Amino acid sequence: MSDYNKLVVFDCDGTLVDSQHMIMSAMHAAYDRLGLPRENDLAIRATVGLSPIEIMKILRPNDDDEFHLEMTKAFKESFYHLRVTMAAEPDPLYLGTRSALEELRDEGYLLGVATGNSNRGLARVIQEHNLDGFFVTLQTADNHPSKPHPSMMHTAIADAGSHEALTVMVGDTSFDMKMARAAGCHAVGVRWGYHDTATLQGGGAHHIIDVYDELVPLIGQLGR
């Protein structure tokens, strides 16, 4: 294993940044645009982390594929509109995010992102929080099947010259945990995002942390 790099891959929304308000508002706005009764917030939260088209299939299972595409377009346009016209400040990083990234990088880990967000959305997060240079691989829903398919992890591992046994996925949803498991990687859940502890455990989390301060010591233990 000495020929491979150690890799830590992060989910974005609900793990690196707290984007709950914007996601919920954009989803409600999309439903309003299409003349649909608004969806329950808990139902929306349960789907965050999937690609938008997969979210629509879950939330509106009786609608056809064409309407799911229309819903996805309405959601993306609503999200962009809200981002441009209403958000005076970017979605905040969770407490301890930057220091954890810096410490992992300084200890020789390569870092990546695997997110159900779009290329444009992820680029915005990186720019707004000055995270350029932290990540060697960026995987989004624009280029892969939705989580929990392991495609994003496989590509991230290849990009980083890593190996599944040396790769850790850090995320807030069961979809992240299932994706990590499917790729043969370590699955670390965080309690501050969209899915609760029981759901993370049901998704296959090997470990669950309460705060970012716990992450670096935990990953160091996994590498032994």
Secondary structure as GFF3:
##gff-version 3
##sequence-region A 1 224
A	DSSP	beta_strand	5	10	.	.	.	ID=ss1
A	DSSP	alpha_helix	20	33	.	.	.	ID=ss2
A	DSSP	alpha_helix	41	47	.	.	.	ID=ss3
A	DSSP	alpha_helix	52	59	.	.	.	ID=ss4
A	DSSP	alpha_helix	65	85	.	.	.	ID=ss5
A	DSSP	alpha_helix	97	106	.	.	.	ID=ss6
A	DSSP	beta_strand	110	114	.	.	.	ID=ss7
A	DSSP	alpha_helix	119	128	.	.	.	ID=ss8
A	DSSP	beta_strand	137	139	.	.	.	ID=ss9
A	DSSP	alpha_helix	151	160	.	.	.	ID=ss10
A	DSSP	beta_strand	162	171	.	.	.	ID=ss11
A	DSSP	alpha_helix	174	183	.	.	.	ID=ss12
A	DSSP	beta_strand	186	190	.	.	.	ID=ss13
A	DSSP	alpha_helix	197	202	.	.	.	ID=ss14
A	DSSP	beta_strand	207	209	.	.	.	ID=ss15
A	DSSP	three_ten_helix	212	214	.	.	.	ID=ss16
A	DSSP	alpha_helix	215	222	.	.	.	ID=ss17
###
